[in-house]
Amino acid sequence: MQLHSPPNNGPHSASLGCRRVSQSKGRKHMTVEVVQETPRTHSGPLLAAIAMAMLLGLGGIIWSYTLSNKLATQQQALTDAAGQNTKLAAALQDTDARLNVATDAMKTSLGLTQKQLDTRSAVLQVREVRGEKTTARLATEQQQTEGQVAAVSSAVTNVQTDVGGVKTDVAKTKTDLAETNNQLTSMRGDLNGHSSLIARNGAELEILKHKGDRNYYQFTLVRGMKQRVGTVTLELKRADSKRSKYTLAVFSDDRQYEKKDKSLNEPLQFYSGKVPMLFEIVVNDVTAKNTVTGYLSSPKGAPEPVVAAGL
């Protein structure tokens, strides 16, 4: 089969070809515009989304950095607080240790105070018992005296006035003795802490003599001279009137006891005799002329001198 090209009709054919060419160019131009305009339609939202994403990312980075700084600050604060707690715990332990030491010291001090109170209470009880015995003895003596006074009154009427005076004197003596007995002082001696009642003057010594439970020998010693007192021998070694101190040598049973640097009214105790009995020496005064005065006491039943000195 033979193909026939369209006839070429001269100028008309040329104009038709030009229109075709023009239409073809127009179509290409429209195609280019469509292609160029299509991306411009979507470029605005895309850029906005990209910008928003970048802002969100930047904000996230800033927030993360700020949070990290806060966490670091809080971590440092926790570390400082832990260190402070450690120091406080150490200080608390030290305080507890000091409190324990102070408590132990206080317990010891209270224990000593209680012991002293118990000792004082025991001494007072002994004094009370002795006072009761003295009162009972005086009461018995008073009853005997009253009986004798009654007998004399019935026999001799004229003596009644005198007897009344005697009764008054006895009652007054009883009162005076009771008052003086309460004034007697109990002192702890220098031997094994044994305590006893002492006389600080002549009046109190008379009260002790009336108790009748010990023998008493008064003395005056001059420095450097031995003197026989009771059944022992005493020698004054030194006397210090300013400090009211003295040193005394005691000779008993072929033994010598030195009582060094002693104070006034301090019981000096020692044992003497075949059957050891407790003797006491009390010095009441130290003069400036190296002289001391006082007394020696020995229990009832202890050996007595052939010639009593200074009773």
KAQUIUR-V760343 format. One record per run of one state. SS is the DSSP state (~ for helix, > for strand, _ for the rest). FROM is the first residue (numbers start at 0). LEN is the number of residues. Records with the same first field share a line. If there is no record, write none. Layout:
SS: FROM-LEN + FROM-LEN
//
This chain:
_: 0-10 + 155-1 + 183-1 + 188-6 + 198-3 + 211-2 + 223-2 + 229-2 + 240-4 + 252-2 + 263-4 + 272-4 + 286-4 + 299-12
~: 10-145 + 156-27 + 201-10
>: 184-4 + 194-4 + 213-10 + 225-4 + 231-9 + 244-8 + 254-9 + 267-5 + 276-10 + 290-9
//
